[in-house]
Amino acid sequence: MTKRAVVVFSGGQDSTTCLIQALSLYDEVHCVTFDYGQRHRAEIDIARALASQLGAKAHKVLDVGLLNELAVSSLTRDNIAVPDYDASASGIPSTFVPGRNILFLTLAAIYAYQVGAQAVITGVCETDFSGYPDCRDEFVKALNHAIVLGIARDIQFVTPLMWLNKAETWALADHYHHLDTVRNQTLTCYNGIQGDGCGHCAACHLRANGLAHYQQDRVGVMASMKRKTGLQ
């Protein structure tokens, strides 16, 4: 049986690392990217370029503009500023797009059904999550259960980064010899700046701190990543 996977692909650090790994584990990998009128919509073109460059079987961009109408966030409204990183901040940040992962994972599962994929891969991470409730392991498992019941197909939601910190995510990219690809060609920044980003938003802070940690202790972080993932 052909092993197929669908990667929820934004063109950012996490989803690109997931795609790189998936290409080594599955016979056929499809990418699905969502256009919801996001502030950093340059990610869509970057996702297209990376999916082609890395060798995905197919790349589908879905228009889900309705999410923009319903979900008020600094990532969907130009009049709500993207906040700088603030270590003292608490609660759900303004960059949270309510319902985004519910919608994305549901649509990705429907696409997986269509192409005969056994897995939907997403780069959500509970260890480094930015206060987003839809990045929790409990949420992903609950939605996966509901989807399997609803479509009567055993499609598994796979979260390779769920228990990795950002330094270990960099180590995972390096394990597959794509650290420079992830660093220079992805777009993670909430302000839409490719590569190392604006350096001020929470996404850039997490990314930069993780890279610095990995660069300071490559051997230790790589060993930790391999223990958590089971890689040799």
Salt bridges, closest charged atoms under 4 A:
ASP14 OD2 - LYS166 NZ 3.12
GLU28 OE2 - ARG4 NE 2.94
GLU28 OE2 - HIS30 NE2 2.78
ASP35 OD2 - ARG41 NH2 2.96
GLU43 OE1 - HIS40 NE2 3.22
ASP45 OD1 - ARG48 NH1 3.07
ASP137 OD2 - LYS141 NZ 2.99
GLU168 OE1 - LYS228 NZ 2.83
ASP174 OD2 - ARG218 NH1 3.14
ASP196 OD2 - ARG183 NH2 3.11
